[in-house]
Amino acid sequence: RGGGCDRQFLSPDWKPDKGQSIALGQIFQGDDLIALDREACRVAQLPMPSYLAQIEQLRQHYS
């Protein structure tokens, strides 16, 4: 149950067909894939993608 990963995929655009996979050195697991994305960005010291804030706004609006 839930998702899990130990790598982050970086793509030059929104399409997941080309890009680079980066090992993060730990496993991320949980039911909230947006929270997993945030934590992976934090650990990798990468900026938070703008879509995360947009999804969070939609969640607050519809909850």
PDB file of N, CA, C and O in Angstrom:
ATOM      1  N   ARG A   1       0.835  -1.170   0.000  1.00  0.00           N
ATOM      2  CA  ARG A   1       0.000   0.000   0.000  1.00  0.00           C
ATOM      3  C   ARG A   1       0.884   1.240   0.000  1.00  0.00           C
ATOM      4  O   ARG A   1       1.917   1.269   0.669  1.00  0.00           O
ATOM      5  N   GLY A   2       0.486   2.251  -0.740  1.00  0.00           N
ATOM      6  CA  GLY A   2       1.262   3.483  -0.789  1.00  0.00           C
ATOM      7  C   GLY A   2       2.383   3.385  -1.799  1.00  0.00           C
ATOM      8  O   GLY A   2       2.621   2.329  -2.383  1.00  0.00           O
ATOM      9  N   GLY A   3       3.052   4.472  -1.994  1.00  0.00           N
ATOM     10  CA  GLY A   3       4.154   4.517  -2.946  1.00  0.00           C
ATOM     11  C   GLY A   3       5.482   4.517  -2.226  1.00  0.00           C
ATOM     12  O   GLY A   3       5.556   4.779  -1.025  1.00  0.00           O
ATOM     13  N   GLY A   4       6.508   4.227  -2.954  1.00  0.00           N
ATOM     14  CA  GLY A   4       7.838   4.266  -2.387  1.00  0.00           C
ATOM     15  C   GLY A   4       8.864   4.394  -3.489  1.00  0.00           C
ATOM     16  O   GLY A   4       8.653   3.922  -4.606  1.00  0.00           O
ATOM     17  N   CYS A   5       9.964   5.029  -3.176  1.00  0.00           N
ATOM     18  CA  CYS A   5      11.017   5.182  -4.180  1.00  0.00           C
ATOM     19  C   CYS A   5      12.336   5.488  -3.485  1.00  0.00           C
ATOM     20  O   CYS A   5      12.359   5.854  -2.310  1.00  0.00           O
ATOM     21  N   ASP A   6      13.425   5.336  -4.216  1.00  0.00           N
ATOM     22  CA  ASP A   6      14.736   5.718  -3.710  1.00  0.00           C
ATOM     23  C   ASP A   6      15.503   6.550  -4.735  1.00  0.00           C
ATOM     24  O   ASP A   6      16.698   6.797  -4.572  1.00  0.00           O
ATOM     25  N   ARG A   7      14.809   6.982  -5.796  1.00  0.00           N
ATOM     26  CA  ARG A   7      15.429   7.767  -6.862  1.00  0.00           C
ATOM     27  C   ARG A   7      14.501   8.909  -7.241  1.00  0.00           C
ATOM     28  O   ARG A   7      13.291   8.844  -7.027  1.00  0.00           O
ATOM     29  N   GLN A   8      15.082   9.943  -7.803  1.00  0.00           N
ATOM     30  CA  GLN A   8      14.278  11.045  -8.315  1.00  0.00           C
ATOM     31  C   GLN A   8      14.553  11.175  -9.804  1.00  0.00           C
ATOM     32  O   GLN A   8      15.695  11.058 -10.248  1.00  0.00           O
ATOM     33  N   PHE A   9      13.506  11.416 -10.563  1.00  0.00           N
ATOM     34  CA  PHE A   9      13.620  11.563 -12.012  1.00  0.00           C
ATOM     35  C   PHE A   9      13.514  13.037 -12.362  1.00  0.00           C
ATOM     36  O   PHE A   9      12.529  13.693 -12.024  1.00  0.00           O
ATOM     37  N   LEU A  10      14.530  13.555 -13.040  1.00  0.00           N
ATOM     38  CA  LEU A  10      14.544  14.947 -13.479  1.00  0.00           C
ATOM     39  C   LEU A  10      14.339  14.985 -14.980  1.00  0.00           C
ATOM     40  O   LEU A  10      15.069  14.341 -15.734  1.00  0.00           O
ATOM     41  N   SER A  11      13.345  15.743 -15.408  1.00  0.00           N
ATOM     42  CA  SER A  11      13.002  15.847 -16.823  1.00  0.00           C
ATOM     43  C   SER A  11      13.061  17.309 -17.243  1.00  0.00           C
ATOM     44  O   SER A  11      12.709  18.186 -16.453  1.00  0.00           O
ATOM     45  N   PRO A  12      13.499  17.592 -18.466  1.00  0.00           N
ATOM     46  CA  PRO A  12      13.561  18.986 -18.923  1.00  0.00           C
ATOM     47  C   PRO A  12      12.180  19.604 -19.133  1.00  0.00           C
ATOM     48  O   PRO A  12      12.065  20.824 -19.249  1.00  0.00           O
ATOM     49  N   ASP A  13      11.145  18.791 -19.182  1.00  0.00           N
ATOM     50  CA  ASP A  13       9.778  19.292 -19.330  1.00  0.00           C
ATOM     51  C   ASP A  13       8.845  18.350 -18.563  1.00  0.00           C
ATOM     52  O   ASP A  13       9.310  17.516 -17.785  1.00  0.00           O
ATOM     53  N   TRP A  14       7.587  18.474 -18.769  1.00  0.00           N
ATOM     54  CA  TRP A  14       6.612  17.677 -18.025  1.00  0.00           C
ATOM     55  C   TRP A  14       6.500  16.240 -18.512  1.00  0.00           C
ATOM     56  O   TRP A  14       5.852  15.419 -17.862  1.00  0.00           O
ATOM     57  N   LYS A  15       7.115  15.926 -19.636  1.00  0.00           N
ATOM     58  CA  LYS A  15       7.025  14.577 -20.194  1.00  0.00           C
ATOM     59  C   LYS A  15       8.060  13.655 -19.530  1.00  0.00           C
ATOM     60  O   LYS A  15       9.239  14.004 -19.466  1.00  0.00           O
ATOM     61  N   PRO A  16       7.638  12.497 -19.043  1.00  0.00           N
ATOM     62  CA  PRO A  16       8.589  11.601 -18.378  1.00  0.00           C
ATOM     63  C   PRO A  16       9.324  10.658 -19.325  1.00  0.00           C
ATOM     64  O   PRO A  16       9.757   9.585 -18.906  1.00  0.00           O
ATOM     65  N   ASP A  17       9.472  11.041 -20.599  1.00  0.00           N
ATOM     66  CA  ASP A  17      10.116  10.131 -21.551  1.00  0.00           C
ATOM     67  C   ASP A  17      11.619  10.360 -21.677  1.00  0.00           C
ATOM     68  O   ASP A  17      12.333   9.479 -22.156  1.00  0.00           O
ATOM     69  N   LYS A  18      12.110  11.517 -21.261  1.00  0.00           N
ATOM     70  CA  LYS A  18      13.542  11.812 -21.323  1.00  0.00           C
ATOM     71  C   LYS A  18      13.933  12.519 -20.042  1.00  0.00           C
ATOM     72  O   LYS A  18      13.197  13.360 -19.526  1.00  0.00           O
ATOM     73  N   GLY A  19      15.085  12.169 -19.545  1.00  0.00           N
ATOM     74  CA  GLY A  19      15.531  12.814 -18.327  1.00  0.00           C
ATOM     75  C   GLY A  19      16.639  12.024 -17.672  1.00  0.00           C
ATOM     76  O   GLY A  19      17.300  11.196 -18.299  1.00  0.00           O
ATOM     77  N   GLN A  20      16.826  12.304 -16.391  1.00  0.00           N
ATOM     78  CA  GLN A  20      17.924  11.716 -15.646  1.00  0.00           C
ATOM     79  C   GLN A  20      17.397  11.200 -14.309  1.00  0.00           C
ATOM     80  O   GLN A  20      16.622  11.881 -13.637  1.00  0.00           O
ATOM     81  N   SER A  21      17.816  10.012 -13.933  1.00  0.00           N
ATOM     82  CA  SER A  21      17.434   9.421 -12.658  1.00  0.00           C
ATOM     83  C   SER A  21      18.579   9.617 -11.668  1.00  0.00           C
ATOM     84  O   SER A  21      19.736   9.333 -11.980  1.00  0.00           O
ATOM     85  N   ILE A  22      18.248  10.103 -10.477  1.00  0.00           N
ATOM     86  CA  ILE A  22      19.259  10.396  -9.464  1.00  0.00           C
ATOM     87  C   ILE A  22      18.974   9.555  -8.219  1.00  0.00           C
ATOM     88  O   ILE A  22      17.853   9.550  -7.711  1.00  0.00           O
ATOM     89  N   ALA A  23      19.996   8.843  -7.732  1.00  0.00           N
ATOM     90  CA  ALA A  23      19.857   8.092  -6.480  1.00  0.00           C
ATOM     91  C   ALA A  23      19.843   9.078  -5.321  1.00  0.00           C
ATOM     92  O   ALA A  23      20.670   9.989  -5.269  1.00  0.00           O
ATOM     93  N   LEU A  24      18.906   8.902  -4.389  1.00  0.00           N
ATOM     94  CA  LEU A  24      18.779   9.823  -3.262  1.00  0.00           C
ATOM     95  C   LEU A  24      19.389   9.282  -1.972  1.00  0.00           C
ATOM     96  O   LEU A  24      19.513  10.021  -0.996  1.00  0.00           O
ATOM     97  N   GLY A  25      19.766   8.019  -1.953  1.00  0.00           N
ATOM     98  CA  GLY A  25      20.440   7.473  -0.790  1.00  0.00           C
ATOM     99  C   GLY A  25      19.523   7.063   0.351  1.00  0.00           C
ATOM    100  O   GLY A  25      20.002   6.672   1.415  1.00  0.00           O
ATOM    101  N   GLN A  26      18.231   7.146   0.151  1.00  0.00           N
ATOM    102  CA  GLN A  26      17.282   6.656   1.141  1.00  0.00           C
ATOM    103  C   GLN A  26      15.971   6.327   0.446  1.00  0.00           C
ATOM    104  O   GLN A  26      15.723   6.766  -0.677  1.00  0.00           O
ATOM    105  N   ILE A  27      15.145   5.559   1.117  1.00  0.00           N
ATOM    106  CA  ILE A  27      13.859   5.160   0.549  1.00  0.00           C
ATOM    107  C   ILE A  27      12.770   6.055   1.119  1.00  0.00           C
ATOM    108  O   ILE A  27      12.721   6.308   2.323  1.00  0.00           O
ATOM    109  N   PHE A  28      11.905   6.526   0.241  1.00  0.00           N
ATOM    110  CA  PHE A  28      10.761   7.348   0.627  1.00  0.00           C
ATOM    111  C   PHE A  28       9.517   6.501   0.433  1.00  0.00           C
ATOM    112  O   PHE A  28       9.327   5.902  -0.626  1.00  0.00           O
ATOM    113  N   GLN A  29       8.676   6.449   1.445  1.00  0.00           N
ATOM    114  CA  GLN A  29       7.485   5.616   1.355  1.00  0.00           C
ATOM    115  C   GLN A  29       6.331   6.311   2.057  1.00  0.00           C
ATOM    116  O   GLN A  29       6.515   6.963   3.084  1.00  0.00           O
ATOM    117  N   GLY A  30       5.146   6.164   1.494  1.00  0.00           N
ATOM    118  CA  GLY A  30       3.964   6.735   2.117  1.00  0.00           C
ATOM    119  C   GLY A  30       2.785   6.732   1.176  1.00  0.00           C
ATOM    120  O   GLY A  30       2.902   6.355   0.010  1.00  0.00           O
ATOM    121  N   ASP A  31       1.643   7.158   1.695  1.00  0.00           N
ATOM    122  CA  ASP A  31       0.410   7.190   0.910  1.00  0.00           C
ATOM    123  C   ASP A  31       0.209   8.510   0.180  1.00  0.00           C
ATOM    124  O   ASP A  31      -0.573   8.570  -0.769  1.00  0.00           O
ATOM    125  N   ASP A  32       0.892   9.562   0.599  1.00  0.00           N
ATOM    126  CA  ASP A  32       0.723  10.893   0.011  1.00  0.00           C
ATOM    127  C   ASP A  32       1.878  11.153  -0.962  1.00  0.00           C
ATOM    128  O   ASP A  32       2.979  11.516  -0.547  1.00  0.00           O
ATOM    129  N   LEU A  33       1.616  10.964  -2.252  1.00  0.00           N
ATOM    130  CA  LEU A  33       2.682  11.097  -3.250  1.00  0.00           C
ATOM    131  C   LEU A  33       3.211  12.524  -3.347  1.00  0.00           C
ATOM    132  O   LEU A  33       4.371  12.723  -3.707  1.00  0.00           O
ATOM    133  N   ILE A  34       2.389  13.517  -3.034  1.00  0.00           N
ATOM    134  CA  ILE A  34       2.855  14.904  -3.050  1.00  0.00           C
ATOM    135  C   ILE A  34       3.840  15.133  -1.902  1.00  0.00           C
ATOM    136  O   ILE A  34       4.860  15.797  -2.084  1.00  0.00           O
ATOM    137  N   ALA A  35       3.542  14.594  -0.739  1.00  0.00           N
ATOM    138  CA  ALA A  35       4.469  14.692   0.391  1.00  0.00           C
ATOM    139  C   ALA A  35       5.779  13.976   0.073  1.00  0.00           C
ATOM    140  O   ALA A  35       6.853  14.440   0.458  1.00  0.00           O
ATOM    141  N   LEU A  36       5.692  12.850  -0.628  1.00  0.00           N
ATOM    142  CA  LEU A  36       6.908  12.137  -1.038  1.00  0.00           C
ATOM    143  C   LEU A  36       7.740  12.987  -1.988  1.00  0.00           C
ATOM    144  O   LEU A  36       8.963  13.045  -1.863  1.00  0.00           O
ATOM    145  N   ASP A  37       7.086  13.644  -2.933  1.00  0.00           N
ATOM    146  CA  ASP A  37       7.795  14.536  -3.860  1.00  0.00           C
ATOM    147  C   ASP A  37       8.496  15.657  -3.107  1.00  0.00           C
ATOM    148  O   ASP A  37       9.658  15.961  -3.376  1.00  0.00           O
ATOM    149  N   ARG A  38       7.791  16.266  -2.167  1.00  0.00           N
ATOM    150  CA  ARG A  38       8.377  17.366  -1.377  1.00  0.00           C
ATOM    151  C   ARG A  38       9.618  16.893  -0.616  1.00  0.00           C
ATOM    152  O   ARG A  38      10.652  17.561  -0.628  1.00  0.00           O
ATOM    153  N   GLU A  39       9.508  15.747   0.040  1.00  0.00           N
ATOM    154  CA  GLU A  39      10.627  15.231   0.825  1.00  0.00           C
ATOM    155  C   GLU A  39      11.807  14.861  -0.073  1.00  0.00           C
ATOM    156  O   GLU A  39      12.956  15.109   0.291  1.00  0.00           O
ATOM    157  N   ALA A  40      11.542  14.277  -1.228  1.00  0.00           N
ATOM    158  CA  ALA A  40      12.627  13.939  -2.162  1.00  0.00           C
ATOM    159  C   ALA A  40      13.346  15.203  -2.628  1.00  0.00           C
ATOM    160  O   ALA A  40      14.573  15.213  -2.721  1.00  0.00           O
ATOM    161  N   CYS A  41      12.608  16.256  -2.918  1.00  0.00           N
ATOM    162  CA  CYS A  41      13.230  17.526  -3.323  1.00  0.00           C
ATOM    163  C   CYS A  41      14.069  18.100  -2.188  1.00  0.00           C
ATOM    164  O   CYS A  41      15.172  18.598  -2.411  1.00  0.00           O
ATOM    165  N   ARG A  42      13.536  18.027  -0.963  1.00  0.00           N
ATOM    166  CA  ARG A  42      14.269  18.554   0.190  1.00  0.00           C
ATOM    167  C   ARG A  42      15.586  17.805   0.384  1.00  0.00           C
ATOM    168  O   ARG A  42      16.635  18.424   0.559  1.00  0.00           O
ATOM    169  N   VAL A  43      15.530  16.469   0.351  1.00  0.00           N
ATOM    170  CA  VAL A  43      16.728  15.655   0.550  1.00  0.00           C
ATOM    171  C   VAL A  43      17.742  15.889  -0.565  1.00  0.00           C
ATOM    172  O   VAL A  43      18.943  15.963  -0.308  1.00  0.00           O
ATOM    173  N   ALA A  44      17.262  16.005  -1.802  1.00  0.00           N
ATOM    174  CA  ALA A  44      18.157  16.218  -2.946  1.00  0.00           C
ATOM    175  C   ALA A  44      18.613  17.671  -3.059  1.00  0.00           C
ATOM    176  O   ALA A  44      19.413  18.007  -3.932  1.00  0.00           O
ATOM    177  N   GLN A  45      18.104  18.531  -2.179  1.00  0.00           N
ATOM    178  CA  GLN A  45      18.432  19.961  -2.186  1.00  0.00           C
ATOM    179  C   GLN A  45      18.108  20.590  -3.536  1.00  0.00           C
ATOM    180  O   GLN A  45      18.894  21.355  -4.097  1.00  0.00           O
ATOM    181  N   LEU A  46      16.919  20.240  -4.040  1.00  0.00           N
ATOM    182  CA  LEU A  46      16.422  20.796  -5.294  1.00  0.00           C
ATOM    183  C   LEU A  46      15.258  21.726  -4.990  1.00  0.00           C
ATOM    184  O   LEU A  46      14.571  21.545  -3.984  1.00  0.00           O
ATOM    185  N   PRO A  47      15.026  22.713  -5.839  1.00  0.00           N
ATOM    186  CA  PRO A  47      13.875  23.590  -5.617  1.00  0.00           C
ATOM    187  C   PRO A  47      12.569  22.810  -5.744  1.00  0.00           C
ATOM    188  O   PRO A  47      12.477  21.837  -6.492  1.00  0.00           O
ATOM    189  N   MET A  48      11.579  23.253  -5.007  1.00  0.00           N
ATOM    190  CA  MET A  48      10.265  22.621  -5.080  1.00  0.00           C
ATOM    191  C   MET A  48       9.618  22.976  -6.414  1.00  0.00           C
ATOM    192  O   MET A  48       9.558  24.153  -6.766  1.00  0.00           O
ATOM    193  N   PRO A  49       9.137  21.993  -7.160  1.00  0.00           N
ATOM    194  CA  PRO A  49       8.440  22.281  -8.417  1.00  0.00           C
ATOM    195  C   PRO A  49       7.164  23.080  -8.148  1.00  0.00           C
ATOM    196  O   PRO A  49       6.504  22.883  -7.127  1.00  0.00           O
ATOM    197  N   SER A  50       6.830  23.963  -9.049  1.00  0.00           N
ATOM    198  CA  SER A  50       5.656  24.821  -8.862  1.00  0.00           C
ATOM    199  C   SER A  50       4.365  24.014  -8.795  1.00  0.00           C
ATOM    200  O   SER A  50       3.402  24.452  -8.165  1.00  0.00           O
ATOM    201  N   TYR A  51       4.325  22.853  -9.427  1.00  0.00           N
ATOM    202  CA  TYR A  51       3.089  22.076  -9.412  1.00  0.00           C
ATOM    203  C   TYR A  51       2.724  21.603  -8.006  1.00  0.00           C
ATOM    204  O   TYR A  51       1.551  21.350  -7.731  1.00  0.00           O
ATOM    205  N   LEU A  52       3.709  21.477  -7.109  1.00  0.00           N
ATOM    206  CA  LEU A  52       3.396  21.029  -5.754  1.00  0.00           C
ATOM    207  C   LEU A  52       2.523  22.050  -5.029  1.00  0.00           C
ATOM    208  O   LEU A  52       1.560  21.677  -4.359  1.00  0.00           O
ATOM    209  N   ALA A  53       2.850  23.322  -5.157  1.00  0.00           N
ATOM    210  CA  ALA A  53       2.045  24.373  -4.526  1.00  0.00           C
ATOM    211  C   ALA A  53       0.660  24.439  -5.157  1.00  0.00           C
ATOM    212  O   ALA A  53      -0.331  24.660  -4.460  1.00  0.00           O
ATOM    213  N   GLN A  54       0.588  24.252  -6.454  1.00  0.00           N
ATOM    214  CA  GLN A  54      -0.708  24.288  -7.139  1.00  0.00           C
ATOM    215  C   GLN A  54      -1.603  23.141  -6.674  1.00  0.00           C
ATOM    216  O   GLN A  54      -2.797  23.336  -6.445  1.00  0.00           O
ATOM    217  N   ILE A  55      -1.036  21.958  -6.536  1.00  0.00           N
ATOM    218  CA  ILE A  55      -1.809  20.810  -6.057  1.00  0.00           C
ATOM    219  C   ILE A  55      -2.256  21.045  -4.617  1.00  0.00           C
ATOM    220  O   ILE A  55      -3.388  20.720  -4.259  1.00  0.00           O
ATOM    221  N   GLU A  56      -1.380  21.602  -3.796  1.00  0.00           N
ATOM    222  CA  GLU A  56      -1.731  21.882  -2.403  1.00  0.00           C
ATOM    223  C   GLU A  56      -2.894  22.871  -2.317  1.00  0.00           C
ATOM    224  O   GLU A  56      -3.784  22.706  -1.483  1.00  0.00           O
ATOM    225  N   GLN A  57      -2.894  23.883  -3.161  1.00  0.00           N
ATOM    226  CA  GLN A  57      -4.004  24.844  -3.195  1.00  0.00           C
ATOM    227  C   GLN A  57      -5.309  24.149  -3.580  1.00  0.00           C
ATOM    228  O   GLN A  57      -6.354  24.409  -2.982  1.00  0.00           O
ATOM    229  N   LEU A  58      -5.249  23.271  -4.574  1.00  0.00           N
ATOM    230  CA  LEU A  58      -6.450  22.533  -4.979  1.00  0.00           C
ATOM    231  C   LEU A  58      -6.948  21.630  -3.855  1.00  0.00           C
ATOM    232  O   LEU A  58      -8.155  21.519  -3.636  1.00  0.00           O
ATOM    233  N   ARG A  59      -6.037  20.993  -3.151  1.00  0.00           N
ATOM    234  CA  ARG A  59      -6.421  20.130  -2.035  1.00  0.00           C
ATOM    235  C   ARG A  59      -7.160  20.932  -0.962  1.00  0.00           C
ATOM    236  O   ARG A  59      -8.193  20.497  -0.453  1.00  0.00           O
ATOM    237  N   GLN A  60      -6.623  22.101  -0.625  1.00  0.00           N
ATOM    238  CA  GLN A  60      -7.247  22.931   0.404  1.00  0.00           C
ATOM    239  C   GLN A  60      -8.614  23.417  -0.056  1.00  0.00           C
ATOM    240  O   GLN A  60      -9.557  23.474   0.733  1.00  0.00           O
ATOM    241  N   HIS A  61      -8.718  23.761  -1.317  1.00  0.00           N
ATOM    242  CA  HIS A  61      -9.975  24.275  -1.853  1.00  0.00           C
ATOM    243  C   HIS A  61     -11.071  23.211  -1.847  1.00  0.00           C
ATOM    244  O   HIS A  61     -12.229  23.511  -1.556  1.00  0.00           O
ATOM    245  N   TYR A  62     -10.709  21.978  -2.165  1.00  0.00           N
ATOM    246  CA  TYR A  62     -11.695  20.909  -2.305  1.00  0.00           C
ATOM    247  C   TYR A  62     -11.827  20.012  -1.077  1.00  0.00           C
ATOM    248  O   TYR A  62     -12.563  19.026  -1.113  1.00  0.00           O
ATOM    249  N   SER A  63     -11.130  20.338   0.001  1.00  0.00           N
ATOM    250  CA  SER A  63     -11.253  19.477   1.196  1.00  0.00           C
ATOM    251  C   SER A  63     -12.213  20.060   2.209  1.00  0.00           C
ATOM    252  O   SER A  63     -12.431  19.466   3.265  1.00  0.00           O
TER     253      SER A  63
END
